[in-house]
């Protein structure tokens, strides 16, 4: 009769999982509060103290640390190991469902004491995880309640596969490694950074054919960017960079939106009432640069949007899913990569960048609070500094433009009509060149457009160039010693100017 030990702090889904095991004839061992919960729910469970004939001691600090438990987990299916267990009247343990004291949540609480933190360092649970993971060729480890259902389904189907046991073991070792890094960092009193990364795939090459490259993920078993490739050739290093940039940009918008990226630079971003309309507007911003780019959508990609692609050459599309009709329509493009994402979240909320002999870490730029439309000088933290107030339509476009601007390489300049980019300039060492670049790409569409700048204007020449292109309203962070000259230039041309107070460099 197979045997399982259950010792968990997070009891989410535990009763259902244990009930499923019991219904299949498993014997249940459990410690402390876990055993009480299972008893209360009518399950036949043997407490660890009864099984080991050794009581919990030291106020619960020692519960499962006993050779009857760890011998049962670590024993191999050999005659010698079996004989040693039987000599002590012990048995094999075939599954361990374990999760740990919430050390991370404890130290995050305001005012937590050192003593409270120390008491939330799990010892027995970590040891159970490591023992079960070490012997994963025989033992199944379940250290995440999210895995209960799939593990139970495999057991109901006959047996846990070796591949599943290995994957669960890797997950267990990753969890204890992370747990230990949190403790060591806390005790050191410093913000040390410990990374555990898992290979997703070996790439054909890096940015260029003579550079080797590998994609890693924070979670074992994760797909590229946390998603799943549905069709097409293997993703390249450059594909992944472009997809990441496009995805980060498009999920910043609430309504249906499309972002097209080429060589890490947005070629067009648009939001609209439906996805196909958003695609057409984004593509119209810079059709030449969009050739061979990647497309990101913040809505499931549908058949109408697939049809809107026409014969335009696209490398990749990333979206939170694809409709069946869209999959059918896009299946004829054999080399087109489709990446389905599980949600529209950016995770983690920090970014790492390698520098010589080290890393830079920073929080993700999620933008500044959106202003609200209406009359008055103050608009949700944005301040009108020109004589002319923006119109209601200009306010909407200015908000969209600044949100778009934060995803363009600095010095970023974006021209917008409605809620679609019409000209984008960025990545140049001076701002006025980026204005001229955006104006050239916008052409006639610059007349009546609004403009966003990711940083202040060091000189009024950028404002003058925007006015000559036909821009009617500008938003920028402000903060230059020559802000007054920029305002004077805006007033001279009858433009509205708004200061946001928040810079959005993206180097």
C-alpha positions as a Python dict, from the first residue, in 0.01 Angstrom:
ca = {
    (1, 'X'): (0, 0, 0),
    (2, 'X'): (163, 332, -106),
    (3, 'X'): (232, 586, 166),
    (4, 'X'): (235, 968, 159),
    (5, 'X'): (358, 1223, 411),
    (6, 'X'): (183, 1560, 418),
    (7, 'X'): (337, 1854, 604),
    (8, 'X'): (228, 2194, 475),
    (9, 'X'): (191, 2551, 593),
    (10, 'X'): (-20, 2658, 294),
    (11, 'X'): (-317, 2422, 312),
    (12, 'X'): (-479, 2534, -14),
    (13, 'X'): (-630, 2230, -188),
    (14, 'X'): (-481, 1990, 66),
    (15, 'X'): (-804, 1821, 179),
    (16, 'X'): (-908, 1750, -179),
    (17, 'X'): (-563, 1613, -266),
    (18, 'X'): (-545, 1394, 45),
    (19, 'X'): (-900, 1270, -15),
    (20, 'X'): (-803, 1170, -368),
    (21, 'X'): (-503, 978, -241),
    (22, 'X'): (-709, 807, 30),
    (23, 'X'): (-972, 701, -222),
    (24, 'X'): (-697, 527, -419),
    (25, 'X'): (-587, 331, -112),
    (26, 'X'): (-293, 544, -1),
    (27, 'X'): (-188, 555, 365),
    (28, 'X'): (-158, 912, 494),
    (29, 'X'): (98, 1044, 743),
    (30, 'X'): (78, 1404, 854),
    (31, 'X'): (232, 1637, 1109),
    (32, 'X'): (81, 1885, 1354),
    (33, 'X'): (-179, 2118, 1209),
    (34, 'X'): (-186, 1928, 881),
    (35, 'X'): (-297, 1612, 1061),
    (36, 'X'): (-562, 1804, 1258),
    (37, 'X'): (-712, 1950, 941),
    (38, 'X'): (-734, 1610, 775),
    (39, 'X'): (-889, 1453, 1088),
    (40, 'X'): (-1147, 1734, 1099),
    (41, 'X'): (-1241, 1650, 741),
    (42, 'X'): (-1299, 1284, 818),
    (43, 'X'): (-980, 1141, 673),
    (44, 'X'): (-796, 848, 828),
    (45, 'X'): (-448, 985, 893),
    (46, 'X'): (-159, 874, 1115),
    (47, 'X'): (23, 1152, 1294),
    (48, 'X'): (398, 1160, 1244),
    (49, 'X'): (461, 1146, 1621),
    (50, 'X'): (259, 824, 1640),
    (51, 'X'): (438, 672, 1341),
    (52, 'X'): (788, 757, 1467),
    (53, 'X'): (706, 692, 1835),
    (54, 'X'): (883, 1022, 1897),
    (55, 'X'): (686, 1329, 2012),
    (56, 'X'): (713, 1677, 1866),
    (57, 'X'): (962, 1873, 2077),
    (58, 'X'): (1098, 2225, 2123),
    (59, 'X'): (763, 2388, 2062),
    (60, 'X'): (723, 2223, 1723),
    (61, 'X'): (1076, 2297, 1598),
    (62, 'X'): (1130, 1920, 1564),
    (63, 'X'): (845, 1720, 1411),
    (64, 'X'): (944, 1530, 1098),
    (65, 'X'): (1320, 1513, 1160),
    (66, 'X'): (1336, 1141, 1231),
    (67, 'X'): (1500, 847, 1048),
    (68, 'X'): (1165, 671, 1021),
    (69, 'X'): (1054, 954, 793),
    (70, 'X'): (1377, 1027, 608),
    (71, 'X'): (1471, 662, 582),
    (72, 'X'): (1133, 598, 422),
    (73, 'X'): (1192, 879, 172),
    (74, 'X'): (1557, 810, 93),
    (75, 'X'): (1542, 430, 77),
    (76, 'X'): (1610, 283, -266),
    (77, 'X'): (1409, -11, -402),
    (78, 'X'): (1682, -261, -318),
    (79, 'X'): (1679, -564, -95),
    (80, 'X'): (1943, -413, 133),
    (81, 'X'): (1754, -85, 187),
    (82, 'X'): (1423, -268, 234),
    (83, 'X'): (1579, -498, 495),
    (84, 'X'): (1714, -201, 692),
    (85, 'X'): (1371, -37, 698),
    (86, 'X'): (1198, -359, 806),
    (87, 'X'): (1455, -414, 1083),
    (88, 'X'): (1325, -94, 1243),
    (89, 'X'): (956, -163, 1158),
    (90, 'X'): (954, 127, 911),
    (91, 'X'): (825, 142, 555),
    (92, 'X'): (883, 317, 225),
    (93, 'X'): (726, 662, 182),
    (94, 'X'): (630, 719, -180),
    (95, 'X'): (508, 1079, -189),
    (96, 'X'): (579, 1397, 6),
    (97, 'X'): (343, 1696, -9),
    (98, 'X'): (535, 1979, 155),
    (99, 'X'): (548, 2357, 157),
    (100, 'X'): (739, 2590, 383),
    (101, 'X'): (690, 2844, 660),
    (102, 'X'): (628, 3185, 498),
    (103, 'X'): (969, 3339, 566),
    (104, 'X'): (948, 3581, 272),
    (105, 'X'): (604, 3710, 373),
    (106, 'X'): (714, 3735, 736),
    (107, 'X'): (1017, 3957, 672),
    (108, 'X'): (808, 4175, 438),
    (109, 'X'): (573, 4270, 723),
    (110, 'X'): (634, 4616, 872),
    (111, 'X'): (783, 4596, 1220),
    (112, 'X'): (862, 4224, 1212),
    (113, 'X'): (1110, 4128, 1485),
    (114, 'X'): (1427, 3926, 1440),
    (115, 'X'): (1282, 3654, 1665),
    (116, 'X'): (968, 3628, 1448),
    (117, 'X'): (1182, 3597, 1137),
    (118, 'X'): (1398, 3324, 1289),
    (119, 'X'): (1095, 3117, 1397),
    (120, 'X'): (972, 3129, 1037),
    (121, 'X'): (1284, 2960, 904),
    (122, 'X'): (1162, 2613, 808),
    (123, 'X'): (1397, 2323, 881),
    (124, 'X'): (1191, 2005, 864),
    (125, 'X'): (1007, 2108, 549),
    (126, 'X'): (1324, 2194, 361),
    (127, 'X'): (1474, 1859, 465),
    (128, 'X'): (1164, 1671, 346),
    (129, 'X'): (1176, 1851, 10),
    (130, 'X'): (1543, 1777, -41),
    (131, 'X'): (1508, 1411, 61),
    (132, 'X'): (1212, 1350, -169),
    (133, 'X'): (1374, 1541, -454),
    (134, 'X'): (1703, 1354, -416),
    (135, 'X'): (1521, 1021, -442),
    (136, 'X'): (1288, 1133, -723),
    (137, 'X'): (1351, 814, -919),
    (138, 'X'): (1116, 651, -669),
    (139, 'X'): (951, 932, -468),
    (140, 'X'): (709, 1201, -587),
    (141, 'X'): (756, 1547, -440),
    (142, 'X'): (470, 1798, -446),
    (143, 'X'): (584, 2132, -303),
    (144, 'X'): (333, 2354, -485),
    (145, 'X'): (-45, 2322, -429),
    (146, 'X'): (-91, 2416, -795),
    (147, 'X'): (47, 2072, -886),
    (148, 'X'): (-198, 1869, -676),
    (149, 'X'): (-454, 1819, -951),
    (150, 'X'): (-208, 1709, -1221),
    (151, 'X'): (-22, 1474, -985),
    (152, 'X'): (-347, 1316, -867),
    (153, 'X'): (-460, 1275, -1227),
    (154, 'X'): (-140, 1086, -1313),
    (155, 'X'): (-179, 861, -1009),
    (156, 'X'): (-539, 791, -1109),
    (157, 'X'): (-410, 704, -1456),
    (158, 'X'): (-180, 439, -1315),
    (159, 'X'): (148, 594, -1201),
    (160, 'X'): (354, 912, -1188),
    (161, 'X'): (590, 922, -1485),
    (162, 'X'): (968, 951, -1433),
    (163, 'X'): (960, 1277, -1629),
    (164, 'X'): (701, 1426, -1394),
    (165, 'X'): (893, 1316, -1084),
    (166, 'X'): (1210, 1474, -1220),
    (167, 'X'): (1035, 1800, -1307),
    (168, 'X'): (881, 1815, -958),
    (169, 'X'): (1223, 1746, -803),
    (170, 'X'): (1379, 2032, -998),
    (171, 'X'): (1099, 2257, -877),
    (172, 'X'): (1168, 2147, -520),
    (173, 'X'): (1540, 2219, -535),
    (174, 'X'): (1463, 2559, -695),
    (175, 'X'): (1224, 2644, -411),
    (176, 'X'): (1473, 2555, -138),
    (177, 'X'): (1753, 2743, -318),
    (178, 'X'): (1534, 3055, -331),
    (179, 'X'): (1431, 3007, 31),
    (180, 'X'): (1791, 2979, 148),
    (181, 'X'): (1893, 3287, -51),
    (182, 'X'): (1620, 3489, 122),
    (183, 'X'): (1743, 3378, 463),
    (184, 'X'): (2111, 3446, 391),
    (185, 'X'): (2027, 3789, 252),
    (186, 'X'): (1814, 3873, 555),
    (187, 'X'): (2077, 3760, 804),
    (188, 'X'): (2353, 3946, 617),
    (189, 'X'): (2148, 4263, 637),
    (190, 'X'): (2227, 4343, 276),
    (191, 'X'): (2038, 4331, -50),
    (192, 'X'): (2227, 4041, -203),
    (193, 'X'): (2082, 3908, -528),
    (194, 'X'): (2065, 3535, -590),
    (195, 'X'): (1946, 3407, -926),
    (196, 'X'): (1826, 3061, -1021),
    (197, 'X'): (1781, 3032, -1396),
    (198, 'X'): (1678, 2729, -1600),
    (199, 'X'): (1761, 2666, -1967),
    (200, 'X'): (1462, 2689, -2199),
    (201, 'X'): (1644, 2630, -2526),
    (202, 'X'): (1982, 2653, -2691),
    (203, 'X'): (1949, 2916, -2964),
    (204, 'X'): (2105, 2876, -3308),
    (205, 'X'): (2314, 3186, -3240),
    (206, 'X'): (2300, 3526, -3071),
    (207, 'X'): (2261, 3867, -3230),
    (208, 'X'): (2505, 3752, -3501),
    (209, 'X'): (2597, 3404, -3629),
    (210, 'X'): (2938, 3402, -3459),
    (211, 'X'): (2783, 3455, -3112),
    (212, 'X'): (2650, 3162, -2907),
    (213, 'X'): (2326, 3208, -2710),
    (214, 'X'): (2087, 3030, -2473),
    (215, 'X'): (1746, 3132, -2341),
    (216, 'X'): (1695, 3092, -1965),
    (217, 'X'): (1380, 3124, -1751),
    (218, 'X'): (1322, 3192, -1382),
    (219, 'X'): (1092, 2889, -1355),
    (220, 'X'): (1186, 2537, -1465),
    (221, 'X'): (978, 2415, -1755),
    (222, 'X'): (872, 2764, -1865),
    (223, 'X'): (839, 2846, -2233),
    (224, 'X'): (985, 3149, -2415),
    (225, 'X'): (888, 3468, -2227),
    (226, 'X'): (657, 3247, -2017),
    (227, 'X'): (449, 3161, -2323),
    (228, 'X'): (410, 2873, -2567),
    (229, 'X'): (519, 2859, -2930),
    (230, 'X'): (223, 2735, -3132),
    (231, 'X'): (374, 2725, -3480),
    (232, 'X'): (666, 2834, -3693),
    (233, 'X'): (1043, 2815, -3686),
    (234, 'X'): (1245, 2821, -3366),
    (235, 'X'): (1261, 3166, -3209),
    (236, 'X'): (1592, 3346, -3253),
    (237, 'X'): (1781, 3567, -3008),
    (238, 'X'): (1667, 3880, -3194),
    (239, 'X'): (1308, 3752, -3219),
    (240, 'X'): (1300, 3713, -2841),
    (241, 'X'): (1430, 4065, -2778),
    (242, 'X'): (1178, 4216, -3020),
    (243, 'X'): (890, 4008, -2882),
    (244, 'X'): (975, 4115, -2528),
    (245, 'X'): (985, 4483, -2626),
    (246, 'X'): (655, 4460, -2816),
    (247, 'X'): (482, 4267, -2536),
    (248, 'X'): (593, 4514, -2267),
    (249, 'X'): (456, 4799, -2475),
    (250, 'X'): (121, 4654, -2577),
    (251, 'X'): (12, 4533, -2232),
    (252, 'X'): (43, 4890, -2102),
    (253, 'X'): (-287, 4973, -2276),
    (254, 'X'): (-634, 4891, -2149),
    (255, 'X'): (-831, 4877, -2474),
    (256, 'X'): (-755, 4657, -2776),
    (257, 'X'): (-402, 4751, -2885),
    (258, 'X'): (-130, 4647, -3128),
    (259, 'X'): (244, 4717, -3119),
    (260, 'X'): (477, 4646, -3411),
    (261, 'X'): (850, 4628, -3332),
    (262, 'X'): (1156, 4600, -3557),
    (263, 'X'): (1508, 4581, -3415),
    (264, 'X'): (1386, 4675, -3065),
    (265, 'X'): (1219, 4993, -3191),
    (266, 'X'): (842, 5035, -3217),
    (267, 'X'): (732, 5101, -3575),
    (268, 'X'): (375, 5170, -3470),
    (269, 'X'): (147, 5146, -3170),
    (270, 'X'): (-227, 5196, -3176),
    (271, 'X'): (-536, 5138, -2963),
    (272, 'X'): (-884, 5117, -3112),
    (273, 'X'): (-1232, 4978, -3069),
    (274, 'X'): (-1125, 4643, -3212),
    (275, 'X'): (-798, 4465, -3278),
    (276, 'X'): (-808, 4476, -3658),
    (277, 'X'): (-858, 4852, -3654),
    (278, 'X'): (-570, 4888, -3408),
    (279, 'X'): (-345, 4680, -3635),
    (280, 'X'): (-424, 4887, -3943),
    (281, 'X'): (-351, 5210, -3755),
    (282, 'X'): (-25, 5076, -3609),
    (283, 'X'): (91, 4947, -3947),
    (284, 'X'): (10, 5278, -4116),
    (285, 'X'): (256, 5458, -3888),
    (286, 'X'): (562, 5317, -4068),
    (287, 'X'): (485, 5040, -4321),
    (288, 'X'): (841, 5034, -4454),
    (289, 'X'): (1001, 4963, -4115),
    (290, 'X'): (725, 4718, -4020),
    (291, 'X'): (837, 4476, -4294),
    (292, 'X'): (975, 4167, -4118),
    (293, 'X'): (882, 4294, -3773),
    (294, 'X'): (702, 4132, -3483),
    (295, 'X'): (347, 4207, -3373),
    (296, 'X'): (215, 4210, -3017),
    (297, 'X'): (-153, 4214, -2925),
    (298, 'X'): (-308, 4257, -2580),
    (299, 'X'): (-619, 4065, -2689),
    (300, 'X'): (-657, 3715, -2834),
    (301, 'X'): (-560, 3739, -3201),
    (302, 'X'): (-871, 3695, -3413),
    (303, 'X'): (-953, 3609, -3774),
    (304, 'X'): (-1033, 3967, -3875),
    (305, 'X'): (-692, 4084, -3756),
    (306, 'X'): (-524, 3791, -3929),
    (307, 'X'): (-699, 3893, -4252),
    (308, 'X'): (-586, 4255, -4200),
    (309, 'X'): (-224, 4138, -4227),
    (310, 'X'): (-277, 4087, -4600),
    (311, 'X'): (49, 3974, -4759),
    (312, 'X'): (261, 4174, -4514),
    (313, 'X'): (570, 3977, -4407),
    (314, 'X'): (569, 3919, -4029),
    (315, 'X'): (832, 3730, -3829),
    (316, 'X'): (634, 3664, -3510),
    (317, 'X'): (303, 3738, -3338),
    (318, 'X'): (265, 3732, -2960),
    (319, 'X'): (-78, 3750, -2796),
    (320, 'X'): (-277, 3614, -2500),
    (321, 'X'): (-413, 3341, -2723),
    (322, 'X'): (-531, 3294, -3081),
    (323, 'X'): (-881, 3207, -3196),
    (324, 'X'): (-928, 2883, -3389),
    (325, 'X'): (-1016, 3083, -3700),
    (326, 'X'): (-699, 3293, -3667),
    (327, 'X'): (-487, 2980, -3620),
    (328, 'X'): (-636, 2831, -3935),
    (329, 'X'): (-574, 3150, -4134),
    (330, 'X'): (-216, 3189, -4012),
    (331, 'X'): (-124, 2820, -4049),
    (332, 'X'): (-47, 2877, -4417),
    (333, 'X'): (246, 3099, -4316),
    (334, 'X'): (477, 2812, -4226),
    (335, 'X'): (765, 3023, -4100),
    (336, 'X'): (550, 3262, -3893),
    (337, 'X'): (606, 3209, -3521),
    (338, 'X'): (299, 3235, -3298),
    (339, 'X'): (357, 3277, -2925),
    (340, 'X'): (59, 3238, -2690),
    (341, 'X'): (98, 3407, -2351),
    (342, 'X'): (-81, 3288, -2034),
    (343, 'X'): (-181, 3641, -1925),
    (344, 'X'): (-99, 4008, -1985),
    (345, 'X'): (127, 4062, -1684),
    (346, 'X'): (487, 4180, -1679),
    (347, 'X'): (688, 3955, -1449),
    (348, 'X'): (910, 4000, -1261),
    (349, 'X'): (861, 4366, -1173),
    (350, 'X'): (1232, 4437, -1202),
    (351, 'X'): (1481, 4432, -1489),
    (352, 'X'): (1838, 4304, -1497),
    (353, 'X'): (2103, 4417, -1740),
    (354, 'X'): (2456, 4287, -1767),
    (355, 'X'): (2750, 4522, -1743),
    (356, 'X'): (3119, 4439, -1723),
    (357, 'X'): (3168, 4219, -1413),
    (358, 'X'): (2822, 4282, -1279),
    (359, 'X'): (2452, 4347, -1324),
    (360, 'X'): (2227, 4651, -1305),
    (361, 'X'): (1887, 4603, -1141),
    (362, 'X'): (1594, 4843, -1167),
    (363, 'X'): (1217, 4839, -1129),
    (364, 'X'): (1005, 4814, -1443),
    (365, 'X'): (879, 5148, -1574),
    (366, 'X'): (502, 5106, -1552),
    (367, 'X'): (447, 5472, -1640),
    (368, 'X'): (312, 5765, -1443),
    (369, 'X'): (-47, 5797, -1322),
    (370, 'X'): (-276, 5889, -1610),
    (371, 'X'): (-418, 6241, -1592),
    (372, 'X'): (-791, 6300, -1617),
    (373, 'X'): (-948, 6520, -1882),
    (374, 'X'): (-1132, 6838, -1798),
    (375, 'X'): (-1081, 7204, -1734),
    (376, 'X'): (-814, 7358, -1511),
    (377, 'X'): (-437, 7378, -1496),
    (378, 'X'): (-390, 7052, -1303),
    (379, 'X'): (-478, 6727, -1478),
    (380, 'X'): (-404, 6432, -1258),
    (381, 'X'): (-54, 6555, -1176),
    (382, 'X'): (13, 6697, -1524),
    (383, 'X'): (38, 7075, -1543),
    (384, 'X'): (-50, 7303, -1834),
    (385, 'X'): (230, 7560, -1869),
    (386, 'X'): (126, 7727, -2197),
    (387, 'X'): (-131, 7999, -2249),
    (388, 'X'): (-351, 7764, -2451),
    (389, 'X'): (-521, 7470, -2282),
    (390, 'X'): (-526, 7134, -2466),
    (391, 'X'): (-861, 7035, -2612),
    (392, 'X'): (-1036, 6726, -2478),
    (393, 'X'): (-920, 6537, -2789),
    (394, 'X'): (-563, 6656, -2739),
    (395, 'X'): (-569, 6541, -2376),
    (396, 'X'): (-663, 6189, -2486),
    (397, 'X'): (-387, 6185, -2748),
    (398, 'X'): (-128, 6330, -2508),
    (399, 'X'): (-200, 6055, -2256),
    (400, 'X'): (-164, 5790, -2525),
    (401, 'X'): (152, 5953, -2661),
    (402, 'X'): (332, 5960, -2326),
    (403, 'X'): (240, 5599, -2252),
    (404, 'X'): (377, 5505, -2594),
    (405, 'X'): (687, 5719, -2551),
    (406, 'X'): (817, 5517, -2257),
    (407, 'X'): (869, 5215, -2486),
    (408, 'X'): (1081, 5400, -2743),
    (409, 'X'): (1459, 5424, -2710),
    (410, 'X'): (1569, 5759, -2571),
    (411, 'X'): (1579, 6034, -2681),
    (412, 'X'): (1219, 5932, -2754),
    (413, 'X'): (979, 6148, -2953),
    (414, 'X'): (633, 6028, -3056),
    (415, 'X'): (377, 6198, -3280),
    (416, 'X'): (16, 6081, -3227),
    (417, 'X'): (-318, 6135, -3398),
    (418, 'X'): (-611, 6008, -3194),
    (419, 'X'): (-480, 5693, -3025),
    (420, 'X'): (-229, 5587, -3287),
    (421, 'X'): (131, 5679, -3349),
    (422, 'X'): (196, 5853, -3682),
    (423, 'X'): (566, 5923, -3636),
    (424, 'X'): (833, 5783, -3403),
    (425, 'X'): (1187, 5907, -3350),
    (426, 'X'): (1434, 5772, -3097),
    (427, 'X'): (1777, 5634, -3026),
    (428, 'X'): (1961, 5948, -3139),
    (429, 'X'): (2215, 6140, -2924),
    (430, 'X'): (2020, 6466, -2955),
    (431, 'X'): (1651, 6534, -2915),
    (432, 'X'): (1591, 6769, -3206),
    (433, 'X'): (1709, 6502, -3453),
    (434, 'X'): (1449, 6266, -3304),
    (435, 'X'): (1179, 6532, -3357),
    (436, 'X'): (1284, 6569, -3719),
    (437, 'X'): (1289, 6190, -3759),
    (438, 'X'): (936, 6157, -3621),
    (439, 'X'): (814, 6443, -3839),
    (440, 'X'): (969, 6291, -4152),
    (441, 'X'): (805, 5957, -4084),
    (442, 'X'): (469, 6120, -4010),
    (443, 'X'): (473, 6337, -4325),
    (444, 'X'): (139, 6509, -4372),
    (445, 'X'): (2, 6328, -4065),
    (446, 'X'): (217, 6552, -3844),
    (447, 'X'): (-30, 6837, -3910),
    (448, 'X'): (-267, 6837, -3613),
    (449, 'X'): (-71, 6571, -3424),
    (450, 'X'): (37, 6589, -3061),
    (451, 'X'): (390, 6513, -2947),
    (452, 'X'): (536, 6342, -2640),
    (453, 'X'): (898, 6360, -2530),
    (454, 'X'): (1048, 6117, -2279),
    (455, 'X'): (1258, 6392, -2117),
    (456, 'X'): (1275, 6773, -2102),
    (457, 'X'): (1383, 6998, -2388),
    (458, 'X'): (1736, 7128, -2325),
    (459, 'X'): (1675, 7396, -2588),
    (460, 'X'): (1359, 7532, -2754),
    (461, 'X'): (1472, 7404, -3096),
    (462, 'X'): (1278, 7077, -3055),
    (463, 'X'): (958, 7269, -2986),
    (464, 'X'): (1020, 7491, -3288),
    (465, 'X'): (1079, 7187, -3510),
    (466, 'X'): (753, 7034, -3384),
    (467, 'X'): (564, 7355, -3458),
    (468, 'X'): (705, 7367, -3810),
    (469, 'X'): (585, 7009, -3861),
    (470, 'X'): (230, 7107, -3758),
    (471, 'X'): (216, 6967, -3404),
    (472, 'X'): (-54, 7137, -3193),
    (473, 'X'): (17, 7010, -2840),
    (474, 'X'): (318, 6874, -2650),
    (475, 'X'): (374, 6683, -2328),
    (476, 'X'): (717, 6646, -2168),
    (477, 'X'): (849, 6589, -1814),
    (478, 'X'): (993, 6938, -1768),
    (479, 'X'): (1285, 7020, -1542),
    (480, 'X'): (1522, 7197, -1780),
    (481, 'X'): (1686, 7528, -1693),
    (482, 'X'): (1541, 7645, -2025),
    (483, 'X'): (1184, 7527, -1964),
    (484, 'X'): (1071, 7889, -1990),
    (485, 'X'): (1218, 7920, -2339),
    (486, 'X'): (1033, 7603, -2446),
    (487, 'X'): (705, 7750, -2314),
    (488, 'X'): (768, 8079, -2495),
    (489, 'X'): (824, 7890, -2820),
    (490, 'X'): (500, 7695, -2769),
    (491, 'X'): (306, 8016, -2699),
    (492, 'X'): (458, 8183, -3006),
    (493, 'X'): (310, 7909, -3223),
    (494, 'X'): (-20, 7876, -3037),
    (495, 'X'): (63, 7528, -2912),
    (496, 'X'): (-55, 7373, -2586),
    (497, 'X'): (222, 7246, -2359),
    (498, 'X'): (184, 7013, -2062),
    (499, 'X'): (450, 6913, -1809),
    (500, 'X'): (413, 6562, -1663),
    (501, 'X'): (695, 6570, -1407),
    (502, 'X'): (798, 6208, -1482),
    (503, 'X'): (1089, 6113, -1711),
    (504, 'X'): (1081, 5794, -1919),
    (505, 'X'): (1430, 5727, -2052),
    (506, 'X'): (1481, 5383, -2207),
    (507, 'X'): (1847, 5335, -2294),
}
